[in-house]
Amino acid sequence: MRPLRSPWVMSLLVNLMSGYLALTYLTLRWTREGQQIATDVQARALAGRSGVILALWHSRVPVGPATWPQGADKPEIRVLVSQSRDGEFIARVIARLGLPSIRGSSLKKTDTAKNKGGEQAFRDMVKWVKDGGAMAITPDGPRGPVEVLQKGAVALARVSGAPVLFVGVAMKPCLRLGTWDRTIIPLPFARAAMVWDGPATAGRDDDPDALAEAWGERLSAVSRRAETLVGEMDGAPPPSS
């Protein structure tokens, strides 16, 4: 986003967006399914120093902070955010909402760790989760394809040994941006739904491709279920290019 190149504009937009989201969260009318799944995993994480990985699709980033209540009775959470300029905006907004980030992106063959910080981010996430923290990831971000779970999520679960929770979030009415993933922006007093599935684990002998496909299907399933609960029937992702 070109306006984000200006530090002054960046600061203004961060203040506006974080303030808007904080107030909007207070007005959402939630329906929750499977909440006990998350509660049980949170309790085990606190009792056994075993962290947890939270997965939601990239299009749900603006409502991500509402999926993990903060408090002394909850594992502390960090969010993986890319090192792009858009990522900087997201990181500043969610920090205002109480969620610190780990910065980095999934490495591809043409990337370097110096530019993307992917290798260091992965090490930081593994350490955080092994120490008992919670890690939120958007496994189809930051560049897609939309709702295609990348193997980095499987690798994090395998190396850390932490369980993965899948959370689908939807709301109606909402705004959908013209981005690659049709990011949703909540509107005040909207009907909202949060649906949980899991926990899932990755063994060292499991096929990462098969797990990525299966986990992606589970994450899309809870997303579609959340959309059904609020009556949003057009929430399916656009075709991948």
C-alpha positions as CSV (number, residue, x, y, z in Angstrom):
1,M,0.0,0.0,0.0
2,R,1.6,3.2,-1.2
3,P,0.1,5.5,1.6
4,L,1.9,3.3,4.2
5,R,5.3,4.6,2.9
6,S,4.7,7.8,4.8
7,P,5.5,7.4,8.6
8,W,2.9,10.0,9.4
9,V,0.2,8.3,7.4
10,M,1.2,4.9,8.8
11,S,0.8,6.2,12.4
12,L,-2.5,7.8,11.7
13,L,-3.9,4.7,10.0
14,V,-2.7,2.5,12.9
15,N,-4.4,4.7,15.4
16,L,-7.6,4.7,13.4
17,M,-7.7,1.0,12.7
18,S,-6.8,-0.2,16.2
19,G,-9.3,2.2,17.8
20,Y,-12.0,1.1,15.4
21,L,-11.4,-2.6,15.9
22,A,-11.2,-2.3,19.7
23,L,-14.6,-0.5,19.8
24,T,-16.1,-2.9,17.3
25,Y,-15.0,-6.0,19.1
26,L,-17.1,-4.8,22.1
27,T,-20.3,-4.7,20.0
28,L,-20.0,-8.0,18.2
29,R,-22.8,-10.6,19.1
30,W,-20.9,-13.9,19.3
31,T,-22.0,-17.4,18.7
32,R,-19.3,-20.0,19.7
33,E,-18.9,-23.7,18.8
34,G,-16.2,-25.9,20.2
35,Q,-15.0,-23.3,22.7
36,Q,-14.2,-26.1,25.2
37,I,-11.6,-27.4,22.8
38,A,-9.6,-24.2,23.1
39,T,-10.2,-24.0,26.9
40,D,-8.9,-27.5,27.5
41,V,-5.8,-27.0,25.4
42,Q,-5.1,-23.6,27.1
43,A,-5.3,-25.3,30.5
44,R,-2.9,-28.1,29.5
45,A,-0.5,-25.5,28.1
46,L,-0.5,-23.6,31.4
47,A,-0.2,-26.8,33.5
48,G,2.5,-28.6,31.4
49,R,4.5,-25.8,29.8
50,S,3.5,-27.2,26.4
51,G,2.6,-24.5,24.0
52,V,-0.2,-24.3,21.4
53,I,-0.4,-23.2,17.7
54,L,-3.5,-21.3,16.6
55,A,-4.3,-21.4,12.9
56,L,-6.8,-19.1,11.1
57,W,-6.9,-18.0,7.4
58,H,-5.2,-14.8,6.4
59,S,-8.6,-13.2,5.5
60,R,-9.5,-13.2,9.2
61,V,-6.5,-11.2,10.4
62,P,-8.6,-8.1,11.4
63,V,-10.6,-10.3,13.8
64,G,-7.7,-12.5,14.9
65,P,-7.2,-10.6,18.3
66,A,-10.7,-11.5,19.3
67,T,-10.0,-15.3,19.0
68,W,-7.6,-15.5,22.0
69,P,-8.7,-13.7,25.2
70,Q,-5.8,-12.3,27.2
71,G,-5.3,-12.9,30.9
72,A,-3.4,-14.6,33.6
73,D,-5.3,-17.8,33.0
74,K,-4.4,-17.9,29.3
75,P,-1.0,-18.8,27.7
76,E,0.6,-15.6,26.3
77,I,0.3,-15.4,22.5
78,R,2.4,-14.1,19.7
79,V,1.4,-13.6,16.1
80,L,3.5,-14.3,13.0
81,V,3.5,-11.2,10.8
82,S,5.4,-10.7,7.5
83,Q,8.2,-8.2,7.3
84,S,6.5,-6.3,4.4
85,R,5.2,-2.8,4.8
86,D,1.7,-4.2,5.0
87,G,3.0,-6.5,7.6
88,E,4.4,-3.6,9.6
89,F,0.9,-2.0,9.6
90,I,-0.7,-5.2,10.8
91,A,2.0,-5.7,13.5
92,R,1.4,-2.2,14.8
93,V,-2.3,-2.5,14.9
94,I,-2.4,-5.8,16.7
95,A,0.2,-4.6,19.1
96,R,-2.2,-1.8,20.1
97,L,-4.7,-4.6,20.7
98,G,-2.4,-6.4,23.0
99,L,-0.8,-9.0,20.7
100,P,3.0,-8.8,20.2
101,S,4.3,-10.3,16.9
102,I,7.2,-12.4,15.6
103,R,8.2,-10.9,12.3
104,G,9.0,-13.1,9.3
105,S,7.6,-14.9,6.3
106,S,7.7,-18.4,4.9
107,L,10.8,-18.8,2.8
108,K,10.6,-19.7,-0.8
109,K,13.4,-20.8,-3.1
110,T,14.0,-17.3,-4.4
111,D,13.9,-15.7,-0.9
112,T,16.8,-15.2,1.5
113,A,16.6,-15.3,5.3
114,K,18.2,-11.8,5.3
115,N,15.3,-10.3,3.4
116,K,12.4,-12.2,4.8
117,G,13.6,-13.4,8.2
118,G,11.9,-16.7,7.7
119,E,14.6,-18.9,9.3
120,Q,15.0,-16.7,12.3
121,A,11.2,-16.3,12.7
122,F,10.8,-20.1,12.6
123,R,13.4,-20.5,15.3
124,D,11.8,-17.8,17.4
125,M,8.4,-19.5,17.0
126,V,9.7,-22.9,18.0
127,K,11.4,-21.5,21.1
128,W,8.2,-19.5,22.1
129,V,6.0,-22.5,21.7
130,K,8.4,-24.9,23.5
131,D,8.5,-22.5,26.4
132,G,4.7,-22.8,26.8
133,G,3.5,-19.9,24.7
134,A,0.7,-19.7,22.1
135,M,1.6,-18.9,18.5
136,A,-1.0,-17.6,16.0
137,I,-0.3,-18.2,12.3
138,T,-2.2,-17.6,9.1
139,P,-0.9,-20.6,7.1
140,D,-2.0,-19.3,3.7
141,G,-0.3,-15.9,4.1
142,P,1.0,-13.5,3.3
143,R,0.8,-14.1,-0.4
144,G,-1.5,-17.1,-0.9
145,P,-2.8,-19.1,-2.6
146,V,-6.0,-18.3,-0.7
147,E,-7.0,-21.0,1.8
148,V,-4.1,-23.3,0.9
149,L,-2.3,-24.4,4.0
150,Q,1.5,-24.2,3.5
151,K,3.8,-26.8,5.0
152,G,5.4,-24.3,7.4
153,A,2.5,-24.8,9.8
154,V,3.2,-28.6,9.7
155,A,6.9,-28.0,10.3
156,L,6.3,-25.8,13.3
157,A,3.9,-28.4,14.8
158,R,6.4,-31.2,14.1
159,V,9.5,-29.5,15.5
160,S,7.8,-27.9,18.6
161,G,5.6,-30.9,19.4
162,A,2.7,-28.5,20.1
163,P,-1.0,-29.2,19.2
164,V,-2.7,-27.1,16.5
165,L,-6.1,-25.6,16.9
166,F,-8.1,-24.5,13.9
167,V,-10.5,-21.6,14.3
168,G,-13.0,-20.3,11.8
169,V,-14.4,-16.8,12.2
170,A,-17.2,-15.0,10.4
171,M,-19.5,-12.1,10.8
172,K,-22.4,-10.4,9.1
173,P,-22.5,-7.7,8.1
174,C,-18.9,-7.1,7.3
175,L,-16.7,-5.4,4.7
176,R,-14.7,-7.5,2.3
177,L,-11.6,-5.8,0.8
178,G,-10.5,-6.3,-2.7
179,T,-7.3,-8.1,-1.7
180,W,-6.1,-11.5,-2.8
181,D,-7.9,-13.2,0.1
182,R,-10.9,-10.8,0.4
183,T,-10.0,-9.8,3.9
184,I,-12.9,-9.2,6.2
185,I,-13.4,-6.0,8.3
186,P,-16.0,-6.3,11.1
187,L,-18.8,-3.8,11.3
188,P,-20.3,-2.7,14.6
189,F,-23.0,-4.8,16.2
190,A,-22.6,-7.6,13.6
191,R,-23.5,-11.2,14.2
192,A,-20.3,-13.1,14.7
193,A,-19.3,-16.7,15.0
194,M,-16.2,-18.5,16.1
195,V,-15.9,-22.3,15.5
196,W,-13.0,-24.4,16.9
197,D,-11.6,-27.8,15.7
198,G,-8.6,-29.8,17.0
199,P,-6.3,-30.4,18.5
200,A,-4.1,-31.9,15.8
201,T,-0.5,-33.0,16.1
202,A,2.3,-33.7,13.6
203,G,4.5,-36.8,14.1
204,R,7.9,-37.0,12.6
205,D,6.8,-40.0,10.4
206,D,3.7,-38.2,9.1
207,D,3.6,-37.1,5.4
208,P,3.8,-33.3,5.5
209,D,1.9,-32.9,2.2
210,A,-0.9,-35.1,3.4
211,L,-1.1,-33.2,6.7
212,A,-1.1,-29.8,5.0
213,E,-4.0,-30.9,2.8
214,A,-6.0,-32.4,5.7
215,W,-5.4,-29.5,8.0
216,G,-6.3,-27.0,5.2
217,E,-9.6,-28.8,4.8
218,R,-10.3,-28.7,8.5
219,L,-9.6,-25.0,8.7
220,S,-11.8,-24.3,5.7
221,A,-14.5,-26.4,7.2
222,V,-14.7,-24.4,10.4
223,S,-14.6,-21.2,8.4
224,R,-17.6,-22.3,6.3
225,R,-19.4,-23.4,9.5
226,A,-18.9,-20.0,11.0
227,E,-20.2,-18.3,7.9
228,T,-23.3,-20.6,8.0
229,L,-23.9,-19.6,11.6
230,V,-24.1,-15.9,10.8
231,G,-25.9,-16.5,7.5
232,E,-23.1,-15.4,5.2
233,M,-23.5,-17.7,2.3
234,D,-21.1,-16.0,-0.1
235,G,-18.0,-16.3,2.1
236,A,-16.2,-19.0,0.1
237,P,-12.7,-17.9,-1.1
238,P,-12.2,-16.7,-4.7
239,P,-10.5,-19.2,-7.1
240,S,-6.8,-19.5,-6.8
241,S,-4.9,-18.2,-9.8
